[in-house]
Amino acid sequence: MKRRDLLAGAAGLIGGAVLAGAPNAAAGQQRVPSSTPPVLPPPIPDDPTKLQGAPTSQVGTRSTFVTPTRTPYGEVTGSSLTPLQDLTGTMTPADLHFERHHAGVPRIDPAKHTLLIHGLVKRPLVFSVADVQRLPQVTRTYFVECSGNGRAAYRDPKPDMTPQKVAGLTGNSEWTGVPLRVLLAEAGVEASASWFLAEGGDACVMTRSIPLEKAMDDALVVWAQNGEPLRPEQGFPLRLLLPGWEGNTNVKWLRRLELGTRPWATRWETSKYTDPLPDGTARQYSFDMDAKSIITSPAFPRTIVKGWWPVTGLAWSGRGAIRRVEVSTDNGHSWHDAELHGTPLAKAHVRFTHQWKWDGTESVLLSRATDDTGYVQPTRAALIKVRGIGTDFHFNQIVGWRVAADGHLFFHGES
């Protein structure tokens, strides 16, 4: 570089420093930052073998051609649904697992979070998250389902409903944690205890009363989902996991367990999460989720053509394992056993498939699940007869899809 260029550069730096330290020309005037252009994905080459690929990254992402999302979103008090029609197999990715919140998702420092166990115990204890994680751990696969799953399809079925809108308040995951009975053994349960109260650390302080026998059976306190720490919306750093029971009892952001002799009758189990019945009474503490199934493909808004199609979906039961799934292609006039993929697990999703050759005539596809207790998934008419149209939770009626002659599919919820 020439000497005059160096001097010019130095003069520019000095001038810039003076300007940076000087007050604004007008009071309150602020420098407007230049807008940053959006980062666009690289172009898709016609021949990927002729172009160097992307480098390694800190966190993997889905292909730009694959864009499943939960919906709706942005609600502090509300839910977002799993896109069942976009998934295969039985495991729900953690970032697509449905959400249900009553006061938003809290931000919790795991180093400060604790779990208190007190009430009718011999030794009231406070566990840190690290304390819980030091205990003997287990890994189990279970579904979680909101007890309101399917409400819209039961009360007001519409032809433009997707599997996500019909039954998207369920997800199936591999959970890692410690059996709740292990924690209770550390505290020492008094002989008179028969219920416990589970309390969450969110802004609404969610509380539910749970029979102690569930704690001594298969209840877990979990900290991991699908091989990684719980996502915040799934209860990070600790949540209660009650296999097969309505989602609201699986208290997230778990911070307190109190043992007692009877239910606490909290507002979450009196004004909410009860089932009004036609005779003016209501079902209360109806914890178990009954056998249920849904065809996830083909489904609205898909269009099919003549030929062979795999009719596939998910089935599950909170009372045990699914033993049979039947598929009807003629609106329930005849039924055919579907293939169950793998060995069905208790209180977990199982995928089923039935190969169907469509000949171009109008058809109605339905699925019907039977669990290992012998319980058979009911029709909507049968459920209304017992519960009434005003029931608010535990919807497990048979649903399906109407196939029009032009191949378009629409939700069919009147069976």
C-alpha positions as CSV (number, residue, x, y, z in Angstrom):
1,M,0.0,0.0,0.0
2,K,1.2,3.6,-0.6
3,R,2.0,6.0,2.3
4,R,-0.9,8.3,1.4
5,D,-3.4,5.4,1.5
6,L,-2.3,4.5,5.0
7,L,-2.6,8.1,6.2
8,A,-6.1,8.4,4.7
9,G,-7.1,5.2,6.4
10,A,-5.8,6.4,9.8
11,A,-7.7,9.7,9.4
12,G,-10.9,7.8,8.7
13,L,-10.5,5.8,11.8
14,I,-9.9,8.9,14.0
15,G,-12.8,10.7,12.5
16,G,-15.1,7.7,13.1
17,A,-14.0,7.6,16.7
18,V,-14.8,11.3,17.2
19,L,-18.2,10.9,15.6
20,A,-19.0,7.8,17.7
21,G,-18.3,9.8,20.9
22,A,-20.3,12.9,19.8
23,P,-23.9,13.5,20.9
24,N,-26.6,13.1,18.3
25,A,-27.4,16.1,16.2
26,A,-31.0,16.0,17.3
27,A,-32.3,15.1,20.8
28,G,-33.6,11.5,20.9
29,Q,-32.4,10.7,17.4
30,Q,-31.2,7.1,17.2
31,R,-29.3,5.3,14.5
32,V,-31.6,2.9,12.6
33,P,-29.8,-0.4,12.0
34,S,-29.8,-1.7,8.5
35,S,-32.1,-4.6,7.9
36,T,-30.4,-8.0,7.7
37,P,-31.4,-9.9,4.6
38,P,-33.1,-13.2,5.3
39,V,-31.0,-16.3,5.1
40,L,-32.3,-18.3,2.2
41,P,-31.8,-22.0,1.8
42,P,-29.2,-23.0,-0.8
43,P,-30.6,-23.8,-4.2
44,I,-31.5,-27.4,-5.0
45,P,-29.1,-28.6,-7.7
46,D,-30.4,-30.6,-10.7
47,D,-27.6,-33.1,-10.0
48,P,-26.6,-33.3,-6.3
49,T,-23.6,-35.4,-7.1
50,K,-22.0,-32.4,-8.9
51,L,-22.1,-30.0,-5.9
52,Q,-20.4,-30.1,-2.5
53,G,-22.8,-30.9,0.3
54,A,-23.4,-28.9,3.6
55,P,-21.0,-29.3,6.5
56,T,-21.7,-30.8,9.9
57,S,-23.9,-28.8,12.3
58,Q,-24.6,-28.4,16.0
59,V,-28.2,-29.5,15.7
60,G,-29.8,-31.5,12.9
61,T,-32.8,-30.2,11.0
62,R,-35.5,-31.7,8.9
63,S,-35.3,-31.5,5.1
64,T,-36.9,-28.3,3.7
65,F,-39.2,-30.6,1.9
66,V,-40.6,-32.0,5.2
67,T,-42.5,-29.4,7.2
68,P,-44.8,-31.1,9.8
69,T,-46.1,-28.7,12.5
70,R,-48.3,-28.6,15.5
71,T,-51.4,-26.5,15.2
72,P,-52.9,-24.2,16.4
73,Y,-50.2,-22.3,18.2
74,G,-49.6,-19.1,20.1
75,E,-52.1,-19.8,22.9
76,V,-51.1,-19.4,26.6
77,T,-54.1,-21.3,27.7
78,G,-54.9,-23.9,25.1
79,S,-53.4,-26.7,23.1
80,S,-51.6,-27.6,19.9
81,L,-52.1,-30.9,18.1
82,T,-49.8,-33.6,16.8
83,P,-49.8,-33.9,13.0
84,L,-50.7,-37.6,13.0
85,Q,-51.1,-37.7,9.2
86,D,-47.4,-36.7,8.7
87,L,-45.9,-39.3,10.9
88,T,-45.0,-43.0,10.4
89,G,-44.4,-45.8,12.9
90,T,-45.5,-45.2,16.4
91,M,-43.0,-42.8,18.1
92,T,-43.9,-39.1,18.2
93,P,-41.0,-36.7,17.8
94,A,-40.7,-34.6,20.9
95,D,-41.0,-31.3,19.0
96,L,-44.3,-32.5,17.5
97,H,-45.8,-34.0,20.6
98,F,-49.1,-32.3,21.4
99,E,-49.2,-29.5,24.0
100,R,-51.9,-28.6,26.5
101,H,-51.3,-25.7,28.9
102,H,-53.4,-23.8,31.4
103,A,-51.0,-20.9,32.1
104,G,-48.3,-21.1,29.5
105,V,-44.9,-22.9,29.6
106,P,-42.8,-21.9,32.6
107,R,-39.1,-21.3,32.5
108,I,-37.5,-23.4,35.2
109,D,-33.8,-23.6,36.2
110,P,-33.2,-27.4,36.9
111,A,-30.5,-26.5,39.4
112,K,-33.1,-24.7,41.6
113,H,-36.0,-27.0,41.0
114,T,-37.0,-29.4,43.8
115,L,-39.6,-32.1,44.4
116,L,-41.2,-32.2,47.9
117,I,-42.8,-35.3,49.2
118,H,-44.8,-34.8,52.4
119,G,-48.1,-35.5,54.2
120,L,-48.7,-39.0,55.4
121,V,-45.1,-40.1,55.2
122,K,-42.6,-41.0,57.9
123,R,-39.8,-38.8,56.5
124,P,-40.8,-35.7,54.5
125,L,-38.1,-35.3,51.8
126,V,-37.0,-32.7,49.3
127,F,-35.3,-34.1,46.2
128,S,-33.3,-32.1,43.7
129,V,-33.4,-33.0,40.1
130,A,-29.9,-34.5,40.4
131,D,-31.2,-36.6,43.4
132,V,-34.0,-38.1,41.4
133,Q,-31.7,-38.9,38.5
134,R,-29.3,-40.8,40.8
135,L,-32.0,-43.4,41.6
136,P,-32.5,-46.6,39.6
137,Q,-34.0,-45.6,36.3
138,V,-36.2,-47.3,33.8
139,T,-37.2,-46.5,30.2
140,R,-40.7,-47.3,29.0
141,T,-42.9,-46.5,26.0
142,Y,-46.3,-45.1,26.7
143,F,-48.8,-42.8,25.1
144,V,-50.2,-39.6,26.6
145,E,-53.6,-38.4,25.6
146,C,-55.6,-35.4,26.6
147,S,-59.0,-36.5,27.9
148,G,-60.6,-33.9,25.6
149,N,-59.0,-35.5,22.5
150,G,-61.7,-35.9,19.8
151,R,-64.2,-33.4,21.3
152,A,-64.8,-31.5,18.0
153,A,-65.2,-34.7,16.0
154,Y,-67.8,-35.9,18.5
155,R,-69.9,-32.8,18.9
156,D,-69.6,-31.1,15.6
157,P,-68.0,-33.4,12.9
158,K,-67.1,-31.5,9.7
159,P,-65.9,-33.0,6.4
160,D,-62.7,-30.9,6.3
161,M,-61.2,-32.2,9.5
162,T,-57.7,-33.8,9.3
163,P,-56.4,-36.6,11.5
164,Q,-54.6,-33.8,13.4
165,K,-57.9,-32.0,14.1
166,V,-59.8,-35.2,14.9
167,A,-57.4,-36.9,17.3
168,G,-54.1,-34.9,17.5
169,L,-54.1,-34.5,21.3
170,T,-52.1,-37.7,21.7
171,G,-48.5,-38.6,21.4
172,N,-46.4,-41.8,22.0
173,S,-42.9,-41.6,23.4
174,E,-40.1,-43.4,25.2
175,W,-39.9,-42.0,28.7
176,T,-37.0,-42.3,31.1
177,G,-37.3,-41.8,34.9
178,V,-37.7,-43.5,38.2
179,P,-40.8,-45.5,39.4
180,L,-42.7,-43.3,41.8
181,R,-42.9,-46.1,44.3
182,V,-39.1,-45.8,44.7
183,L,-39.4,-42.2,45.8
184,L,-42.2,-43.0,48.1
185,A,-40.2,-45.8,49.7
186,E,-37.5,-43.3,50.5
187,A,-40.1,-41.1,52.3
188,G,-41.9,-44.1,54.0
189,V,-45.6,-44.2,53.3
190,E,-48.0,-44.2,56.3
191,A,-50.5,-47.1,56.4
192,S,-53.4,-44.7,56.4
193,A,-52.4,-43.0,53.1
194,S,-54.6,-43.9,50.1
195,W,-54.4,-40.8,47.8
196,F,-51.7,-38.3,46.8
197,L,-51.9,-34.8,45.4
198,A,-49.6,-34.0,42.5
199,E,-48.7,-30.3,42.0
200,G,-47.0,-28.6,39.1
201,G,-44.8,-25.6,39.0
202,D,-46.6,-23.5,36.3
203,A,-48.5,-20.3,36.9
204,C,-51.8,-22.0,37.5
205,V,-50.2,-24.5,40.0
206,M,-52.0,-27.5,38.4
207,T,-53.0,-30.0,41.0
208,R,-54.6,-33.4,40.7
209,S,-55.7,-36.1,43.2
210,I,-54.4,-39.6,42.4
211,P,-55.1,-43.0,44.1
212,L,-52.0,-44.3,45.8
213,E,-52.4,-47.7,44.1
214,K,-51.5,-46.1,40.8
215,A,-48.3,-44.8,42.4
216,M,-47.4,-48.3,43.5
217,D,-48.2,-49.7,40.1
218,D,-46.6,-48.2,37.0
219,A,-46.4,-44.4,37.8
220,L,-43.1,-42.7,36.9
221,V,-41.4,-39.4,37.6
222,V,-39.6,-38.8,34.3
223,W,-36.9,-36.4,33.1
224,A,-36.3,-37.6,29.6
225,Q,-38.3,-38.2,26.5
226,N,-37.1,-40.0,23.4
227,G,-33.5,-40.0,24.6
228,E,-33.1,-36.4,25.6
229,P,-34.2,-34.1,28.5
230,L,-37.9,-33.2,28.5
231,R,-38.8,-30.3,26.3
232,P,-40.1,-27.3,28.4
233,E,-43.6,-27.8,27.0
234,Q,-43.5,-31.4,28.1
235,G,-42.7,-30.7,31.7
236,F,-38.9,-29.9,32.0
237,P,-37.2,-30.7,34.3
238,L,-39.6,-33.3,35.9
239,R,-43.1,-34.5,35.2
240,L,-45.4,-37.2,36.5
241,L,-46.2,-40.0,34.0
242,L,-49.3,-42.1,34.7
243,P,-49.5,-44.7,31.9
244,G,-52.9,-45.0,30.3
245,W,-54.5,-42.2,32.4
246,E,-55.9,-38.9,31.1
247,G,-53.3,-36.4,30.2
248,N,-54.2,-33.8,32.8
249,T,-53.2,-36.2,35.6
250,N,-49.7,-36.5,34.1
251,V,-48.7,-33.3,35.9
252,K,-45.9,-31.4,34.3
253,W,-43.1,-29.3,36.0
254,L,-43.8,-31.6,39.0
255,R,-42.7,-29.9,42.3
256,R,-44.8,-31.5,45.1
257,L,-46.5,-34.7,46.2
258,E,-48.6,-34.8,49.3
259,L,-50.1,-38.0,50.6
260,G,-53.5,-38.1,52.3
261,T,-56.6,-40.2,52.9
262,R,-59.0,-38.9,50.3
263,P,-59.1,-36.8,47.1
264,W,-58.5,-33.0,47.5
265,A,-61.4,-32.0,45.1
266,T,-59.3,-29.3,43.4
267,R,-60.8,-27.0,40.9
268,W,-59.1,-29.1,38.2
269,E,-61.2,-32.1,39.1
270,T,-64.5,-30.4,40.0
271,S,-65.0,-27.6,37.6
272,K,-62.9,-29.4,35.0
273,Y,-62.1,-32.9,34.0
274,T,-65.5,-34.3,35.0
275,D,-68.0,-36.0,32.6
276,P,-71.6,-34.6,32.6
277,L,-74.1,-37.4,31.9
278,P,-77.6,-37.2,30.5
279,D,-79.3,-38.0,33.9
280,G,-77.7,-34.9,35.5
281,T,-74.9,-36.7,37.3
282,A,-71.3,-36.6,36.3
283,R,-68.4,-39.1,36.1
284,Q,-65.6,-38.0,38.3
285,Y,-62.0,-39.4,38.6
286,S,-62.6,-41.3,35.3
287,F,-58.9,-41.7,34.8
288,D,-58.5,-44.5,32.2
289,M,-58.4,-43.7,28.5
290,D,-60.5,-46.3,26.6
291,A,-59.5,-48.2,23.5
292,K,-59.3,-46.0,20.4
293,S,-58.1,-45.9,16.8
294,I,-57.9,-43.6,13.8
295,I,-56.9,-44.1,10.2
296,T,-54.2,-41.5,9.5
297,S,-53.8,-42.3,5.8
298,P,-55.4,-41.9,3.4
299,A,-57.3,-39.1,4.9
300,F,-58.5,-35.5,4.2
301,P,-57.3,-33.5,2.3
302,R,-55.7,-36.3,0.2
303,T,-56.9,-37.5,-3.2
304,I,-56.4,-41.1,-4.3
305,V,-56.7,-42.9,-7.6
306,K,-57.9,-46.4,-8.5
307,G,-55.6,-49.2,-7.3
308,W,-54.0,-50.6,-4.1
309,W,-53.7,-48.4,-1.1
310,P,-52.4,-49.1,2.4
311,V,-55.0,-48.0,4.9
312,T,-52.9,-47.3,7.9
313,G,-53.3,-45.7,11.3
314,L,-52.8,-45.8,15.1
315,A,-54.6,-47.6,17.9
316,W,-54.1,-47.5,21.7
317,S,-55.8,-48.3,25.0
318,G,-55.2,-47.0,28.5
319,R,-56.3,-50.3,30.0
320,G,-53.7,-52.5,28.4
321,A,-52.5,-53.6,24.9
322,I,-54.3,-53.5,21.6
323,R,-55.1,-57.0,20.5
324,R,-57.1,-56.4,17.3
325,V,-57.8,-53.7,14.8
326,E,-60.4,-54.1,12.2
327,V,-60.9,-52.0,9.1
328,S,-64.1,-51.5,7.1
329,T,-64.2,-50.1,3.6
330,D,-68.0,-50.2,3.3
331,N,-69.1,-48.0,6.3
332,G,-69.2,-50.8,8.8
333,H,-71.1,-53.4,6.8
334,S,-68.1,-55.8,6.8
335,W,-64.8,-55.8,8.7
336,H,-61.4,-57.1,8.0
337,D,-58.5,-57.7,10.4
338,A,-55.7,-55.3,9.9
339,E,-52.0,-56.2,10.3
340,L,-50.5,-54.9,13.6
341,H,-46.9,-53.8,13.2
342,G,-44.7,-55.4,15.8
343,T,-45.8,-56.6,19.2
344,P,-48.4,-54.2,20.7
345,L,-47.2,-52.7,24.0
346,A,-49.5,-52.0,27.0
347,K,-50.7,-48.4,27.1
348,A,-48.8,-47.5,23.9
349,H,-49.6,-46.7,20.3
350,V,-49.5,-49.5,17.8
351,R,-49.6,-49.0,14.0
352,F,-52.0,-51.0,11.8
353,T,-52.3,-51.5,8.1
354,H,-54.9,-53.0,5.8
355,Q,-54.2,-53.3,2.0
356,W,-57.2,-52.1,0.1
357,K,-57.9,-52.0,-3.7
358,W,-60.1,-49.1,-4.5
359,D,-62.2,-49.6,-7.6
360,G,-63.5,-46.0,-8.0
361,T,-66.8,-46.3,-6.2
362,E,-67.8,-44.2,-3.2
363,S,-66.6,-45.8,0.0
364,V,-66.3,-45.1,3.7
365,L,-63.1,-46.2,5.6
366,L,-63.5,-47.0,9.3
367,S,-61.2,-48.6,12.0
368,R,-62.2,-50.4,15.2
369,A,-59.9,-51.4,18.0
370,T,-60.2,-54.1,20.6
371,D,-57.9,-54.3,23.7
372,D,-56.8,-57.2,25.8
373,T,-59.6,-56.7,28.3
374,G,-62.0,-57.5,25.5
375,Y,-63.3,-53.9,25.3
376,V,-64.4,-52.9,21.7
377,Q,-64.3,-49.3,20.5
378,P,-67.9,-48.1,20.2
379,T,-69.7,-46.2,17.5
380,R,-70.6,-42.6,17.9
381,A,-74.3,-43.5,18.3
382,A,-73.5,-46.0,21.1
383,L,-71.4,-43.4,22.9
384,I,-74.1,-40.8,22.7
385,K,-76.6,-43.2,24.1
386,V,-74.5,-43.8,27.2
387,R,-72.9,-40.4,27.7
388,G,-75.1,-37.9,25.8
389,I,-73.9,-35.3,23.3
390,G,-72.9,-32.9,26.1
391,T,-70.2,-35.2,27.6
392,D,-67.0,-33.3,27.7
393,F,-64.1,-35.8,27.9
394,H,-63.1,-39.3,26.9
395,F,-64.2,-39.4,23.3
396,N,-63.3,-42.7,21.6
397,Q,-66.0,-43.3,19.0
398,I,-65.3,-45.0,15.7
399,V,-64.4,-42.4,13.0
400,G,-63.2,-42.6,9.4
401,W,-63.1,-41.1,6.0
402,R,-65.5,-40.9,3.1
403,V,-64.0,-41.5,-0.3
404,A,-65.8,-39.7,-3.1
405,A,-66.0,-41.1,-6.6
406,D,-63.4,-38.6,-7.8
407,G,-60.9,-39.8,-5.1
408,H,-61.2,-36.9,-2.7
409,L,-61.4,-37.9,1.0
410,F,-63.5,-36.2,3.7
411,F,-63.9,-36.8,7.4
412,H,-66.7,-39.2,8.3
413,G,-67.8,-39.1,12.0
414,E,-71.4,-40.2,11.9
415,S,-71.0,-44.0,12.3
